[in-house]
Structure formats: structure tokens, C-alpha cells
Amino acid sequence: MKISIYYILLIFSLVYLVSCENDNELKSDEAELLIGHWISPVYIDTLVQYTRAEALNENDFGISFNPGNSCVERQNAGWCGTPPISYANYNGTWSKTGDIIDISVDFWGGKANHQWKVISIDSKTLTIYPVKSEYIYKESSNK
């Protein structure tokens, strides 16, 4: 039996294409790792690294990603960022597409929409690149 070189190339090409993996996707194992409490942001140039914790700190920023795509962000309770700062929990939602996490959460002045790109995640640390943040302020009733 004579096998044509074209058939060999076709089979090799199919095996190569099927074996490729998109490394930009947030894999399901990594998506499960996202669930939990993330605190103590450390800013490294344009990246932010969070540490996994058992719970959010009472007097510091943090975010909890919950199953069912709900989240809680612990942040400033008011507009003033000068110490002493009061913190409060704000409810929101999150979703992921590939390695992008979209977060929509309330804050003291309205609604915030954040988009993060996951750079790396493991059982202890989450490193993200904050792609964008948008703040939509509710109108004041004092006109």
C-alpha cells in the first residue's frame, strides 16, 4: 500500500491543530480558584497582586468572589479617602470570559464597573491587570 505524502501531512496537521490549547483562556480549574476572599492588594507597576484569605479584613480593601457570580467588595464607605477611613461591604456581580473578569458592584456614590485581566492565579495569589474601571454616580436629590 502506498500512502501519499499529502495524507501524512493532512494527518499531521489535524493532530497539531487538535493538540493546540488557547493559553489565554481562564481554565475551569483556575475559575474555581477565583472563588474566595482576596485581600492586601500589592501594586507592581501596572499589575495588582492579591492574597487569598479566610475572610475580608474589617478595615482594609478586599473582594470576595462567590459561587453563582455574586461578589462583595469591601471598600471606602464614603467619598473621603483620608485616614481614618471607614469601610463597608458592597454587593455586586461578576462574570468571566476567557481571562477577563467583569465586575459590577455598588459603591457609596453609585455603581462601579471594573474589568480585570487575570495574569496568574493559584491557591494563594491572584495577579490581575486592571483593564478599566468606570464609576456611574447616582444623581443627588439636593438640587
N, C-alpha and C positions, 0 to 999 in steps of 0.2 A: 504494500500500500504506500502510495506516495502522498505525503502531506505537503500542501502548498505552504510556502513561506508566509503567504497572506493570512492563512488560517492561524498560524502560530502567532503572528503579530496581532491578529484580532483577539485571540485568547489572552495574550499577554496584556493588551490594552484594557480588556474588560476586567481582568484581575486587578490591575493597577488602579483603575477608576473605582472599583468597589471597595478596595482597601484604604482609600483615602479618607481622612477624617477631618472635619472642619474644626480646627483648634480654637476658633473664635466663639464657639458655642459654649454657653454655660451648661455643663453636663448635668444630668439629673442628680448625680451624687453631690455635685457642687451646689446645686439648687437646694438640696436638703440641708447642706451645711449652712446655708444662709439663715435658716430658721433659728432664732435665738436672740440674745441680747448682745449688742455691740457698743462698747464704751471707749473712753480715753482716746479720742482721735489725736493722732500724731501727723503733722503736716510735713511732707518730704517733697519739696519743690511743688509740683502740681498734683501729687498723689496724697491720699489720706489713708492712714492705716488705723484700723480699729482692732480692739482686743475683745475676744468673747468673754462674757461674764455670766454669773448666775442670775443677776438682776441688774436693772438700771441703777446708777448711783443717784442718791437723793438730791445732791447739789452739784450736778455736772451734766453735760450733754450726753445723750445716748439715744440709740434707736433699737427697737425690738421688731423683728420680722416674725409674724405669727403665721401658723398654717391658715389656709383659707384666704390668703392675700390681705390680711389686715395687719396694720403696724401701729406702733406707739412711738412717738418721738418726744423725748424729754428735752425741753429747751427753755429759753427765757420766757418768763410768764408775762413780760411787758416790754415796752419799747426801750427801756434804759438798759444799756449794757455795761454800766459802771458798777463795780462791786459796792455793796453786796447785791448779788444777783439772785432773784427768786426764780425757781424753776417750777415747771408744771408739765404734765403729760398731755399730749395732743394726739388724737386718734386720726388714722388715715388708712390708706390702702397702698398696695404695691403690686407690681406685675413685672415679669421678666420676659424679654425677647432676646434670645441668644445670650450675649454677655452684658446686655443693657438692663438695668433695673430702673423702672419708672416709679416714683413715689409721689403720692398726692396726700398732703397732710394739713390739718388745720394749724394755725399759729395765732398768737394774740391779736393780730391785725387782720386776719382773713384766712386765705388758703395759699399754701406753697406747693409748687410742683418742682420736683428735683429729678434729674436724670443722671444716673451713675453708670460708669463702665467698670465692670469687675476686672481687675488686673490679676488678682490671685485670691484664693480662699482656701483655708484649711480649717482644722478643728480649733485653732487658737486665734488666727488673724484673718482679717478681711482688708484687702487693699483695693481702693477704688480710685478712679479718675472722675471727678465731678464734671460732667459734660455741660450741664446747665442747671440753673435754678431760677424760677420765676415766682414772684410774690404778687398775689392778687389781693389788694386791700379792699375790705368791705367799706362801704360808704358810711360816714359818720352821720348820726341823726341830728347833730348840732350844726345847723346851717344858719 
